Amino acid sequence: EKGPRESVRLEGKVRYDRGLFILDLRHMPAGCGVWPAWWLTDEAAWPDNGEIDIVEGINYQTVAKTALHTSDRCSMFAHVPDWAKTGEWDRATGLPDTFTGEMDFNTSVPADNCNVMAPHQWANQGCVAVSKDEGTIGQPLNKQGGGIYALEWDPDKERAIRSWVFPGHSNIPSNLQDSIRTASNADKSKRVVPDPNEWGLPYGYFAVGEDTGCSADHLKNMRLVFNLAFCGTVAGNRYFRDCPAESKLVKKGKDPVRSCNALIKSNPEMLKEAYWKIRGLYVYERSWMKPAPEADSSESEQEQN
């Protein structure tokens, strides 16, 4: 069909303060001007209640990232050891010099402060964990038949938010495979409980909870969202940089967002890969074992008699 192509947004109705979220994906939107995401948010109370971007693709991006966006006093600095994860922090560079206002590309700092207004980071950059493995998102992931994304949000037991990606449905931990395979079994006793501690190290690790640099109340009352946006403030602003071939075909002056929008409207055939194909979405919440109440001593004596 002819353009323009409409954006899509699906919002969950259940609110979460913690949980384990697993997405078995067969295909995700990809391509120039495409900006898909699977995330958790409470937009009515943003950024006070936080935001967790579990999957977010931008144009031709090929490496998975997980990001947290919060209010003040939520920092990962000195709270996340290298041995806890396989990924690395995104970087912040090209920021205006405090005194001259000129862009400083000689300085690069890790994006490990989740505050949306953190100094020395881009506005709303947040703390961003980046996988070291290519082909973990976008077109390369689709060529492998999709993959599995998982995020554990556990400020109580683990005191952390951890994220994994398993591209191509290969090398998937047996516990994760079995939990997905048995998730719909009518006999609950035959369902395998997922255990992230059997999945190997996550690529993303965020210390959240007691005795960390980010208290649990920074992230709460959030719902799941799937959306597919086009261009916009992120994919659109990166149009000239990420889409050199397309920008030679469609360019509206020096405005990348306007140019990206023009491309999307005039070339709907370029969006043939802009769709989600989901095999399953699984959400788990930890069940706490409450100790049995102690029997009254008089009752115990009567039973013994």
Buried (B, 14 or more C-beta within 10 A) or exposed (E): EEBEBEEBEEEBEEEBBBBBBBBBBBBBBBBBBBBBBBBBBBEEEBBBBBBBBBBBBBBBBBBBBBBBBBBBEBBBEEBBEEEBBBBBBBBBBEBEEEEEEEEBEEEEBBBBBBBBEBEEBBEBBBBBBBBEBEBBBBBBBBEEEBBBBBBBBBBEEBBBBBBBBBBBBEEBBEBBBBBBEBBEEEEEEEBBEBEBEEBEEBBBBBBBBEEBBBBBBBBBBBBBBBBBBBBBEBBBBBBBEBBEEBBEEBBBEEBBBBBBBBBBBEBBEBBEBBBBEBEEBBEBEEEEEEEEEEEEEEEEEEEEE
